[in-house]
Amino acid sequence: MKGSRTDERLRLESPAYQPDAAWDELEPQGMQVVMSVRFDARSARKIATLAREAGRSPSSLIRDWTLDRLHARPADLAGVREASTTYTADDQDYEVLRQRYRPEQIDMLLVGESRPASGTFFFLANSNLFYATHEAFQLAFGPMPAGEAFLASLQQRRIWLYDLADEPVDRMRGRPRRSAVQARTGKLVTLLRESRPRLVVAIKKDLSATVRAAVDEAGLSEDRLSVLPFPLYQWRAEYVRGLAALLGGRRR
């Protein structure tokens, strides 16, 4: 019974029961469940520092990190855990890192909106998009290498991710977000004209009109274009299945 009383006390002390202006009010999609986590003071300070450096709140940082890990398979986690990562990127190095994995010829071009404001990045092998893409490849082809080795395998398969905005836009709304996305549309048209990929995949349904216009301006047929949702929450499974289906025709 002692354990039950302790659990009840912790439940009642939870921020979910005692809202505080310093906490984010998070509402996970579908479940509508609020969870609280306790840390010692030293760990809490470290989390606060990481969140501040990423321009996030501590609660949203913990939420998104947890969701990343929940959706990853055990093999993914082993390949991308922080201690084993062999490379990092400062803000000015993201595009350099992207170019490192650009194939000489592009067969499938993935077109995203922007890298996340959280500091994760597809080409750092630690973003939602990276994990979901890895899962799609495993669904299509079976076991895949993890982390940096998977990025290298994408390059070998002539698959590359291009983001329309060169800075994070996921915290913007309305016209500023649309303007940031459309600013590099001309560069996308040039990329499409030069590389002429067999498949172009817009990763976010809101991007479909922009990417479709770029495909048309580049002189490519519209049947080369597919549109998938961004793999967050309930749309993750649709993204994984959709990308795996597109990859099915590429099996060698």
C-alpha positions as semicolon CSV with decimal commas, in nm:
position;residue;x (nm);y (nm);z (nm)
1;M;0,000;0,000;0,000
2;K;0,294;0,230;0,062
3;G;0,379;0,224;-0,306
4;S;0,021;0,311;-0,398
5;R;0,021;0,613;-0,166
6;T;0,351;0,729;-0,315
7;D;0,216;0,695;-0,669
8;E;-0,094;0,894;-0,576
9;R;0,116;1,170;-0,419
10;L;0,339;1,195;-0,727
11;R;0,032;1,199;-0,952
12;L;-0,122;1,488;-0,762
13;E;0,209;1,678;-0,766
14;S;0,236;1,638;-1,141
15;P;0,228;1,959;-1,352
16;A;-0,068;1,802;-1,529
17;Y;-0,266;1,855;-1,208
18;Q;-0,095;2,177;-1,102
19;P;-0,048;2,383;-1,420
20;D;0,236;2,629;-1,411
21;A;0,310;2,909;-1,658
22;A;0,667;2,781;-1,687
23;W;0,550;2,453;-1,838
24;D;0,425;2,387;-2,189
25;E;0,078;2,243;-2,218
26;L;0,136;1,949;-2,450
27;E;-0,147;1,758;-2,612
28;P;-0,016;1,452;-2,801
29;Q;-0,235;1,386;-3,103
30;G;-0,501;1,123;-3,069
31;M;-0,428;1,016;-2,711
32;Q;-0,478;1,346;-2,526
33;V;-0,249;1,225;-2,247
34;V;-0,022;1,452;-2,043
35;M;0,282;1,295;-1,879
36;S;0,525;1,448;-1,634
37;V;0,884;1,344;-1,567
38;R;1,104;1,427;-1,268
39;F;1,476;1,504;-1,295
40;D;1,740;1,586;-1,042
41;A;1,847;1,951;-1,039
42;R;2,172;1,891;-1,229
43;S;1,997;1,703;-1,512
44;A;1,721;1,963;-1,527
45;R;1,981;2,240;-1,572
46;K;2,146;2,047;-1,855
47;I;1,809;1,996;-2,026
48;A;1,729;2,366;-1,987
49;T;2,066;2,457;-2,142
50;L;2,015;2,221;-2,437
51;A;1,665;2,357;-2,492
52;R;1,783;2,717;-2,479
53;E;2,063;2,647;-2,730
54;A;1,811;2,480;-2,962
55;G;1,558;2,761;-2,921
56;R;1,311;2,520;-2,764
57;S;1,124;2,480;-2,437
58;P;1,247;2,193;-2,217
59;S;0,916;2,008;-2,237
60;S;0,892;2,023;-2,617
61;L;1,257;1,912;-2,646
62;I;1,190;1,608;-2,426
63;R;0,864;1,532;-2,608
64;D;1,017;1,535;-2,956
65;W;1,326;1,340;-2,847
66;T;1,101;1,076;-2,692
67;L;0,879;1,052;-3,001
68;D;1,188;1,004;-3,218
69;R;1,298;0,709;-3,005
70;L;0,951;0,556;-2,981
71;H;0,927;0,541;-3,359
72;A;1,280;0,408;-3,409
73;R;1,356;0,038;-3,416
74;P;1,624;-0,107;-3,185
75;A;1,871;-0,132;-3,473
76;D;1,819;0,237;-3,550
77;L;1,890;0,337;-3,192
78;A;2,211;0,141;-3,183
79;G;2,333;0,319;-3,493
80;V;2,248;0,675;-3,398
81;R;2,292;0,698;-3,021
82;E;2,474;1,017;-2,932
83;A;2,791;0,851;-2,801
84;S;2,859;0,675;-3,132
85;T;2,797;0,967;-3,367
86;T;3,120;1,050;-3,545
87;Y;3,027;1,387;-3,689
88;T;2,842;1,705;-3,596
89;A;2,745;2,023;-3,776
90;D;2,736;2,389;-3,681
91;D;2,465;2,606;-3,836
92;Q;2,684;2,703;-4,131
93;D;2,778;2,341;-4,196
94;Y;2,435;2,191;-4,262
95;E;2,448;2,251;-4,636
96;V;2,809;2,130;-4,651
97;L;2,696;1,809;-4,484
98;R;2,403;1,777;-4,726
99;Q;2,638;1,813;-5,022
100;R;2,865;1,541;-4,879
101;Y;2,592;1,287;-4,947
102;R;2,479;1,417;-5,287
103;P;2,505;1,147;-5,556
104;E;2,673;1,228;-5,885
105;Q;2,345;1,137;-6,054
106;I;2,009;1,162;-5,875
107;D;1,748;0,895;-5,942
108;M;1,506;0,986;-5,661
109;L;1,490;1,339;-5,525
110;L;1,317;1,384;-5,189
111;V;1,199;1,743;-5,145
112;G;1,143;1,861;-4,789
113;E;1,036;2,192;-4,642
114;S;1,337;2,270;-4,419
115;R;1,559;2,118;-4,155
116;P;1,397;2,124;-3,808
117;A;1,446;2,415;-3,570
118;S;1,520;2,159;-3,295
119;G;1,873;2,109;-3,429
120;T;1,814;1,758;-3,562
121;F;1,889;1,702;-3,928
122;F;1,834;1,426;-4,183
123;F;2,203;1,422;-4,273
124;L;2,299;1,397;-3,907
125;A;2,093;1,074;-3,894
126;N;1,887;1,194;-3,599
127;S;1,560;1,348;-3,727
128;N;1,203;1,218;-3,752
129;L;1,238;1,216;-4,130
130;F;1,559;1,013;-4,112
131;Y;1,409;0,745;-3,884
132;A;1,091;0,714;-4,092
133;T;1,290;0,694;-4,417
134;H;1,511;0,423;-4,268
135;E;1,198;0,230;-4,167
136;A;1,056;0,261;-4,520
137;F;1,375;0,120;-4,669
138;Q;1,366;-0,172;-4,430
139;L;1,006;-0,238;-4,526
140;A;1,100;-0,233;-4,895
141;F;1,437;-0,406;-4,890
142;G;1,488;-0,575;-4,555
143;P;1,760;-0,496;-4,296
144;M;1,944;-0,169;-4,359
145;P;2,259;-0,022;-4,205
146;A;2,199;0,246;-3,945
147;G;2,323;0,601;-3,890
148;E;2,591;0,735;-4,120
149;A;2,615;0,404;-4,307
150;F;2,251;0,439;-4,413
151;L;2,318;0,789;-4,546
152;A;2,604;0,646;-4,751
153;S;2,375;0,375;-4,886
154;L;2,124;0,640;-4,999
155;Q;2,404;0,812;-5,189
156;Q;2,494;0,481;-5,354
157;R;2,131;0,430;-5,451
158;R;2,128;0,783;-5,601
159;I;1,872;0,917;-5,354
160;W;1,907;1,265;-5,205
161;L;1,708;1,506;-4,989
162;Y;1,677;1,872;-5,089
163;D;1,505;2,124;-4,859
164;L;1,324;2,419;-5,013
165;A;1,409;2,657;-4,726
166;D;1,770;2,695;-4,621
167;E;1,674;2,782;-4,262
168;P;1,421;2,613;-4,029
169;V;1,062;2,724;-4,087
170;D;0,869;2,478;-3,869
171;R;0,803;2,748;-3,608
172;M;0,686;3,004;-3,862
173;R;0,327;3,052;-3,970
174;G;0,145;3,203;-4,265
175;R;0,315;3,428;-4,519
176;P;0,667;3,430;-4,364
177;R;0,674;3,051;-4,382
178;R;0,547;3,041;-4,740
179;S;0,796;3,308;-4,846
180;A;1,089;3,121;-4,690
181;V;0,986;2,802;-4,869
182;Q;0,934;2,970;-5,206
183;A;1,263;3,159;-5,191
184;R;1,459;2,860;-5,319
185;T;1,203;2,736;-5,570
186;G;1,420;2,869;-5,854
187;K;1,712;2,663;-5,725
188;L;1,488;2,357;-5,718
189;V;1,394;2,419;-6,083
190;T;1,764;2,440;-6,173
191;L;1,837;2,121;-5,978
192;L;1,556;1,937;-6,155
193;R;1,670;2,056;-6,499
194;E;2,028;1,947;-6,432
195;S;1,964;1,615;-6,259
196;R;1,637;1,507;-6,426
197;P;1,551;1,252;-6,154
198;R;1,326;0,961;-6,237
199;L;1,119;1,025;-5,924
200;V;1,050;1,344;-5,728
201;V;0,889;1,302;-5,387
202;A;0,744;1,606;-5,209
203;I;0,748;1,534;-4,836
204;K;0,457;1,738;-4,703
205;K;0,123;1,772;-4,873
206;D;0,134;2,151;-4,840
207;L;0,439;2,148;-5,071
208;S;0,263;1,968;-5,354
209;A;0,165;2,279;-5,553
210;T;0,511;2,438;-5,518
211;V;0,700;2,123;-5,617
212;R;0,455;2,045;-5,898
213;A;0,510;2,392;-6,045
214;A;0,888;2,342;-6,025
215;V;0,862;2,003;-6,196
216;D;0,656;2,158;-6,476
217;E;0,892;2,455;-6,518
218;A;1,189;2,218;-6,535
219;G;1,026;2,038;-6,826
220;L;0,965;1,710;-6,644
221;S;0,645;1,510;-6,677
222;E;0,408;1,530;-6,382
223;D;0,395;1,151;-6,351
224;R;0,742;1,168;-6,199
225;L;0,601;1,349;-5,895
226;S;0,464;1,181;-5,582
227;V;0,347;1,352;-5,262
228;L;0,377;1,201;-4,914
229;P;0,285;1,345;-4,573
230;F;0,557;1,448;-4,333
231;P;0,612;1,150;-4,098
232;L;0,491;1,286;-3,765
233;Y;0,225;1,135;-3,539
234;Q;-0,055;0,961;-3,726
235;W;0,100;1,038;-4,068
236;R;0,418;0,840;-4,004
237;A;0,272;0,505;-4,109
238;E;0,134;0,658;-4,430
239;Y;0,476;0,802;-4,514
240;V;0,656;0,475;-4,445
241;R;0,415;0,268;-4,652
242;G;0,406;0,524;-4,933
243;L;0,782;0,555;-4,963
244;A;0,828;0,178;-4,939
245;A;0,581;0,136;-5,227
246;L;0,775;0,386;-5,439
247;L;1,099;0,207;-5,355
248;G;0,953;-0,131;-5,446
249;G;1,005;-0,062;-5,816
250;R;1,373;0,015;-5,757
251;R;1,468;-0,327;-5,616
252;R;1,766;-0,476;-5,795
